[in-house]
Amino acid sequence: MLRATKVRLYPTSEQAEYLNGQFGAVRFAYNKALHIKKQAYKRHGVSL
């Protein structure tokens, strides 16, 4: 069975700005890794 916990945050404006920066960095890293994975499969037929 899978379980989930929902949490609601009420950050200050300073904390929200910091979190938005972190989310942007994570999104960039995820998209870069996805691009590398797709290119490896396209070029070499290798699944990473």
C-alpha positions as CSV (number, residue, x, y, z in Angstrom):
1,M,0.0,0.0,0.0
2,L,1.3,3.5,-0.8
3,R,0.8,6.3,1.7
4,A,1.0,10.0,1.2
5,T,1.2,12.9,3.6
6,K,0.1,16.3,2.5
7,V,1.7,19.3,4.0
8,R,0.8,22.9,3.5
9,L,3.5,25.6,3.8
10,Y,3.0,29.2,4.6
11,P,6.4,30.7,3.9
12,T,7.4,34.3,4.4
13,S,8.1,36.2,1.2
14,E,11.9,35.7,1.7
15,Q,11.4,32.0,2.2
16,A,9.1,31.8,-0.9
17,E,11.7,33.5,-3.0
18,Y,14.4,31.0,-1.8
19,L,12.1,28.1,-2.5
20,N,11.3,29.3,-6.0
21,G,15.0,29.5,-6.7
22,Q,15.5,26.0,-5.5
23,F,12.6,24.6,-7.5
24,G,14.0,26.3,-10.6
25,A,17.4,24.7,-10.1
26,V,15.8,21.2,-9.5
27,R,13.7,21.6,-12.7
28,F,16.8,22.6,-14.7
29,A,18.7,19.5,-13.4
30,Y,15.8,17.2,-14.1
31,N,15.3,18.5,-17.6
32,K,19.1,18.2,-18.3
33,A,19.2,14.6,-17.1
34,L,16.1,13.8,-19.2
35,H,17.8,15.3,-22.3
36,I,20.9,13.2,-21.7
37,K,18.9,10.1,-21.3
38,K,16.9,10.7,-24.5
39,Q,20.1,11.5,-26.4
40,A,21.8,8.3,-25.2
41,Y,18.9,6.2,-26.4
42,K,18.6,8.0,-29.7
43,R,22.3,7.7,-30.5
44,H,23.3,4.4,-29.0
45,G,20.0,2.6,-28.3
46,V,21.0,2.4,-24.6
47,S,18.5,2.9,-21.9
48,L,20.0,4.7,-18.9
